[in-house]
């Protein structure tokens, strides 16, 4: 699914003028009282795009998927379980050659 540039994902990073491609949306849950709703999108911002801090995001650090995988595997305590689970799902959906080898609680995928 391609989203028009006016869709909500632009609010967090200030990216506009390009389409957002939906990778996945859904709910990760383990208990009926705790659910993590998410949406994962990809886009390619214009070369002149510059991040401006806002109420939701202070900074953006450009990183490769491999760098994030290494960080998650090395220091999983720096990440929420929701991020780790969504990131694992992203890697699976994109069929990327990476593995998150974090011990601990994982939540089953529910669409």
N, C-alpha and C positions, 0 to 999 in steps of 0.2 A: 504494500500500500504506500503510495506517495502522498505526503501531506503538503498542502499549500504552505508557503512561507509564513502565513499569518497564524499558524497553529501554535498552541501553547509551548512546545519545546523551546521556542526562541526566547521565552521570558527569562530563563535562567542564564543563558549565555549571551543574549543580545544578537543572535545570528538571524539575519533576515535576507530575503531576496534569493534564497535557494530552497529547493525541496528537501523535505525530511523523509527518509525511507524508514518505515516501521520494521524493526527486527522482531519485536515481540511486545505484547502487553499481556498482563495477567495478574494473578495473585499467587504469592508463595505463602503457604500457611502450614502450620503444624497443629494449631489449636483453634477452635472456633472463635476464641476471644482475641487472638493475635493474628493479624494478617498484614502482609507487606504487598501493597498494590504498586505496580510499576509499569513503566513504558520505556522501551529501549529503542532509540532512533539513531540513524546515521545521516550525516550530511557532509558536504564539502564546502566550507565557507569560502567566500571570496578571498583572494590573496591579500587584499588590503584590510580584512577584518581584524579588529583589535578588541580584546576583551575589556569591558568596563565593569569594575566591581559594582555589586548591587546588593539588595536585601537578602538574596538567597545564596550568592556565591561571592566570596572575597577574592580568591585568586584562581587562576587556571595554570596548571603546569603541563606543558606538552610532553607526552610520553607515548611510547609504543606499547602495544598489547603485551609484548614480551617483558617489558620493564614492569608493568603492573602485575603480571603473573609472578615475576620474581619477588616483588614487594609483598604480595599477598602470601606467598609461600614462606618467605623469610620472617615476616612480622605480621601474622594474621590478626593480632590484637589491635592493630591500627585501623582495622576495617570492621564495619558492622556485619553481622551475619546476613542481613538483607543484601548488602552490596556483594558479598562473596557469592551468595547463591545466584543473584542475578548475573554476575560476571561469569560464573560457571555456565549458566544457561546461554549467555551470549556466545561464549566460546563454542559450545555445542552447536548452536544454530548456525554459526558461521563456518563450522567444520574446520576450526583453526587447530594447528598442531601443538596445542599447549594443554597442560594439565594443572589444575589447582589441587595440590596435595595437602590440604589443610585438614588436620584432625579436628573433630569436634562436631557439634550439632549441625545437621543439615536439614532442610525442610523439603518435603516433596513438592513437585511442580503440580499446580492445578491451573487449568486454563478456563 
